[in-house]
Amino acid sequence: MATARAVPVGGAVRPLDWVRRAGQSLWLDNLDRTELRNGTLARWVEDLGLSGLTSNPSILARSLTEGKAHDGSLMIFLRRQVTDPQELVYAVALEDLIGAATLFLPIHQRSRGQDGYVSLEIPPDLAHDYQKTLVWGRRLSEQAAIPNLLIKVPGTSAGLAAAEELMAGGVGVNLTLLFSETHYLEAADAYLRALERRRAAGLPLDMPSVASVFVSRWDGAADPRLPERLQHQLGLAVARRVLAAHRSILASQRWTELAALGALPQRLLWASTSTKDDRMPATYYAAALVAGGTIDTMPEVTLRALASGPEGSPMEEATSEADRVIREVEACGLDVDALGESLQAQGVERFARDWKTLLAAVGEKAAQLRLSPP
């Protein structure tokens, strides 16, 4: 049951301290140049304990094409003969990501590489192309040249293979677009295999990785096919199963042997934790997903709502209730495993579509700037 949040005394207690006490890191799912440069992001780090940042094609589209915050940078790169829209997107996005990474670097150092990261996605239309994913992952890592960058790679078959190769070669990876327990276990296995390859080669094992599991999209897809009593429950049920699988891996001998040699745990990251149904509280998922050792990346509206709401309790790790929900959902004729695969395929398609839209918009803006420079 929720309890009233403690009133700050001399600044000793901050909003969301209960989340940090539970051992969860809070990341912002947004990349905004204005908020980065006017000190807003720094204030959230100080006041709310924000400790990382993620981005995706939809976020980049809003950031780069709405308003004029990036026009000056776009003109600089255009004058340098950088005209390909995709090259322009990465050139400008990396400026902002490096700025954010610098802000989070002290957290990264204090946590000994377990927190304080920013994430950048490879071109989403490469989700099923192993070789090009590998090339782009290495390129973006080298181009950024910062210690607290994670390259986002989708958890498709090609993405998992490329992620293992990248991690074995020393590139930190955020394995994204994971939905089911199976997806998570595949991502965790790719990370463990990469660590074992580094161990065999005599390389350091302090290789960072997160596994990003999407939650609320389950309910968006399932609820129209379920009775009211089962609505808004499947996403959290799957998340509880994933958390149990995560805990099981951390208790395994395979992991214990790697940890003894300095390996960092692949952190479980909750993504898609904003509510998509206006009838539900803004914090419905975020408040329920607080669990030690995990990360929750959320948009600004969810972060603010969580900070202004009451204290909650850490996530229940027992899976009996989750198992019951999943059984009842399947009894209604919904194949949960098949839905997980469908959600991943839809996610890949959606990000690729957003990327195409972004490139077209940036191309159009570049053409306008060449005609009428700011």
Order of alpha helices (4+ residues) and beta strands (2+ residues): alpha-beta-alpha-alpha-beta-alpha-alpha-alpha-beta-alpha-beta-alpha-beta-alpha-beta-alpha-alpha-alpha-beta-alpha-beta-alpha-alpha-alpha
